[in-house]
Amino acid sequence: MTDTILVLTEDTLNPADVQHILSLHQDEQLAYRVLVPADTERNVISGIIDHLSVGELKEAWDEVLGREPSPATAKAEASEQLERSVAELRAAGREADGVVVDDDPLPALRTAVAAGGAREIVVVTYPHAVEDTFHTDWASRAREELHVPVLHLYSGTSELG
């Protein structure tokens, strides 16, 4: 059985993300399983703070106005992000598949780890001021619950979360 790296991402993996993920195990042939949550329930206050912390005024205003996608739209967006992320990993010569999961990805991660073969989890997100500060982000929660190595990368950068 090939060891698997679980990759939890809130957006499409870009080439820099894939490069950083693959650089963790350059000389190994591993499988990658991508999980993308369908964001159907956003925390409005956290979203506003996140947008304001990086100067995204329009996006913060959209949060205030409640311009959230419908559940069907959120699932369609997640499916598209998943498809493109898996394609990026495959284009880099890696075995990859994935699945769209619920808003809270921890149950899906728990199931994947319990099934065996998951060597580690890589979480790729944008910075989230509130969740990252108070360690309620996906990576912190996975570290506490799942007892496998968890690496948190900020999307498009080499910064660790």
Contacts in CASP RR format, 6 or more apart in sequence:
PFRMAT RR
TARGET T0000
AUTHOR 0000-0000-0000
METHOD contacts of the structure
MODEL  1
MTDTILVLTEDTLNPADVQHILSLHQDEQLAYRVLVPADTERNVISGIID
HLSVGELKEAWDEVLGREPSPATAKAEASEQLERSVAELRAAGREADGVV
VDDDPLPALRTAVAAGGAREIVVVTYPHAVEDTFHTDWASRAREELHVPV
LHLYSGTSELG
1 117 0 8 1.000
2 29 0 8 1.000
2 30 0 8 1.000
2 31 0 8 1.000
2 95 0 8 1.000
3 28 0 8 1.000
3 30 0 8 1.000
3 31 0 8 1.000
3 117 0 8 1.000
3 118 0 8 1.000
3 119 0 8 1.000
4 30 0 8 1.000
4 31 0 8 1.000
4 32 0 8 1.000
4 33 0 8 1.000
4 112 0 8 1.000
4 117 0 8 1.000
4 118 0 8 1.000
4 119 0 8 1.000
5 21 0 8 1.000
5 24 0 8 1.000
5 25 0 8 1.000
5 30 0 8 1.000
5 31 0 8 1.000
5 32 0 8 1.000
5 33 0 8 1.000
5 118 0 8 1.000
5 119 0 8 1.000
5 120 0 8 1.000
5 121 0 8 1.000
5 122 0 8 1.000
6 33 0 8 1.000
6 35 0 8 1.000
6 109 0 8 1.000
6 112 0 8 1.000
6 113 0 8 1.000
6 118 0 8 1.000
6 120 0 8 1.000
6 121 0 8 1.000
6 122 0 8 1.000
7 13 0 8 1.000
7 21 0 8 1.000
7 32 0 8 1.000
7 33 0 8 1.000
7 34 0 8 1.000
7 35 0 8 1.000
7 85 0 8 1.000
7 89 0 8 1.000
7 121 0 8 1.000
7 122 0 8 1.000
7 123 0 8 1.000
7 124 0 8 1.000
8 34 0 8 1.000
8 35 0 8 1.000
8 36 0 8 1.000
8 37 0 8 1.000
8 105 0 8 1.000
8 109 0 8 1.000
8 121 0 8 1.000
8 122 0 8 1.000
8 123 0 8 1.000
8 124 0 8 1.000
8 138 0 8 1.000
8 142 0 8 1.000
9 17 0 8 1.000
9 34 0 8 1.000
9 35 0 8 1.000
9 36 0 8 1.000
9 81 0 8 1.000
9 85 0 8 1.000
9 123 0 8 1.000
9 124 0 8 1.000
9 125 0 8 1.000
9 155 0 8 1.000
10 36 0 8 1.000
10 37 0 8 1.000
10 39 0 8 1.000
10 124 0 8 1.000
10 125 0 8 1.000
10 126 0 8 1.000
10 155 0 8 1.000
11 81 0 8 1.000
11 124 0 8 1.000
11 126 0 8 1.000
11 155 0 8 1.000
12 80 0 8 1.000
12 81 0 8 1.000
12 84 0 8 1.000
12 85 0 8 1.000
12 88 0 8 1.000
13 21 0 8 1.000
13 34 0 8 1.000
13 84 0 8 1.000
13 85 0 8 1.000
13 88 0 8 1.000
13 89 0 8 1.000
13 124 0 8 1.000
13 155 0 8 1.000
14 88 0 8 1.000
14 155 0 8 1.000
14 156 0 8 1.000
15 88 0 8 1.000
16 156 0 8 1.000
16 157 0 8 1.000
16 158 0 8 1.000
17 88 0 8 1.000
17 124 0 8 1.000
17 153 0 8 1.000
17 155 0 8 1.000
17 156 0 8 1.000
18 88 0 8 1.000
18 89 0 8 1.000
18 92 0 8 1.000
19 92 0 8 1.000
20 153 0 8 1.000
20 158 0 8 1.000
21 32 0 8 1.000
21 89 0 8 1.000
21 122 0 8 1.000
21 124 0 8 1.000
21 153 0 8 1.000
22 89 0 8 1.000
22 92 0 8 1.000
22 94 0 8 1.000
24 122 0 8 1.000
24 151 0 8 1.000
29 95 0 8 1.000
30 94 0 8 1.000
30 95 0 8 1.000
30 119 0 8 1.000
31 94 0 8 1.000
31 95 0 8 1.000
31 96 0 8 1.000
31 97 0 8 1.000
32 89 0 8 1.000
32 94 0 8 1.000
32 95 0 8 1.000
32 96 0 8 1.000
32 97 0 8 1.000
33 96 0 8 1.000
33 97 0 8 1.000
33 98 0 8 1.000
33 99 0 8 1.000
33 112 0 8 1.000
33 118 0 8 1.000
34 82 0 8 1.000
34 85 0 8 1.000
34 86 0 8 1.000
34 89 0 8 1.000
34 96 0 8 1.000
34 97 0 8 1.000
34 98 0 8 1.000
34 99 0 8 1.000
35 98 0 8 1.000
35 99 0 8 1.000
35 100 0 8 1.000
35 101 0 8 1.000
35 105 0 8 1.000
35 108 0 8 1.000
35 109 0 8 1.000
35 112 0 8 1.000
36 78 0 8 1.000
36 79 0 8 1.000
36 81 0 8 1.000
36 82 0 8 1.000
36 85 0 8 1.000
36 98 0 8 1.000
36 99 0 8 1.000
36 100 0 8 1.000
36 101 0 8 1.000
37 78 0 8 1.000
37 100 0 8 1.000
37 101 0 8 1.000
37 102 0 8 1.000
37 103 0 8 1.000
37 104 0 8 1.000
37 105 0 8 1.000
38 71 0 8 1.000
38 74 0 8 1.000
38 75 0 8 1.000
38 77 0 8 1.000
38 78 0 8 1.000
38 100 0 8 1.000
38 101 0 8 1.000
38 102 0 8 1.000
38 103 0 8 1.000
39 69 0 8 1.000
39 74 0 8 1.000
39 77 0 8 1.000
39 78 0 8 1.000
39 103 0 8 1.000
40 68 0 8 1.000
40 69 0 8 1.000
40 71 0 8 1.000
40 74 0 8 1.000
40 75 0 8 1.000
40 103 0 8 1.000
41 103 0 8 1.000
42 63 0 8 1.000
42 68 0 8 1.000
44 63 0 8 1.000
44 64 0 8 1.000
44 66 0 8 1.000
45 130 0 8 1.000
46 128 0 8 1.000
46 129 0 8 1.000
46 130 0 8 1.000
46 131 0 8 1.000
47 60 0 8 1.000
47 63 0 8 1.000
47 128 0 8 1.000
47 130 0 8 1.000
48 60 0 8 1.000
48 63 0 8 1.000
48 64 0 8 1.000
49 129 0 8 1.000
49 130 0 8 1.000
50 126 0 8 1.000
50 127 0 8 1.000
50 128 0 8 1.000
50 129 0 8 1.000
50 130 0 8 1.000
51 57 0 8 1.000
51 59 0 8 1.000
51 60 0 8 1.000
51 63 0 8 1.000
52 60 0 8 1.000
53 127 0 8 1.000
53 129 0 8 1.000
54 127 0 8 1.000
68 74 0 8 1.000
69 77 0 8 1.000
75 100 0 8 1.000
78 100 0 8 1.000
79 100 0 8 1.000
82 98 0 8 1.000
82 99 0 8 1.000
82 100 0 8 1.000
86 96 0 8 1.000
86 97 0 8 1.000
86 98 0 8 1.000
89 96 0 8 1.000
90 96 0 8 1.000
99 108 0 8 1.000
101 107 0 8 1.000
101 108 0 8 1.000
102 108 0 8 1.000
105 138 0 8 1.000
106 138 0 8 1.000
106 141 0 8 1.000
106 142 0 8 1.000
106 145 0 8 1.000
109 121 0 8 1.000
109 142 0 8 1.000
109 146 0 8 1.000
110 145 0 8 1.000
110 146 0 8 1.000
112 118 0 8 1.000
113 121 0 8 1.000
113 146 0 8 1.000
113 148 0 8 1.000
118 148 0 8 1.000
119 148 0 8 1.000
119 149 0 8 1.000
120 148 0 8 1.000
120 149 0 8 1.000
120 150 0 8 1.000
120 151 0 8 1.000
121 139 0 8 1.000
121 142 0 8 1.000
121 146 0 8 1.000
121 148 0 8 1.000
121 149 0 8 1.000
121 150 0 8 1.000
121 151 0 8 1.000
122 150 0 8 1.000
122 151 0 8 1.000
122 153 0 8 1.000
123 137 0 8 1.000
123 138 0 8 1.000
123 139 0 8 1.000
123 142 0 8 1.000
123 150 0 8 1.000
123 151 0 8 1.000
123 152 0 8 1.000
123 153 0 8 1.000
124 153 0 8 1.000
124 154 0 8 1.000
124 155 0 8 1.000
125 137 0 8 1.000
125 138 0 8 1.000
125 139 0 8 1.000
125 152 0 8 1.000
125 153 0 8 1.000
125 154 0 8 1.000
125 155 0 8 1.000
126 154 0 8 1.000
126 155 0 8 1.000
127 154 0 8 1.000
127 161 0 8 1.000
128 137 0 8 1.000
130 136 0 8 1.000
131 137 0 8 1.000
131 140 0 8 1.000
132 161 0 8 1.000
137 152 0 8 1.000
137 161 0 8 1.000
138 152 0 8 1.000
139 150 0 8 1.000
139 151 0 8 1.000
139 152 0 8 1.000
139 161 0 8 1.000
140 152 0 8 1.000
142 148 0 8 1.000
142 150 0 8 1.000
143 150 0 8 1.000
151 160 0 8 1.000
152 160 0 8 1.000
152 161 0 8 1.000
153 159 0 8 1.000
153 160 0 8 1.000
153 161 0 8 1.000
154 160 0 8 1.000
154 161 0 8 1.000
END
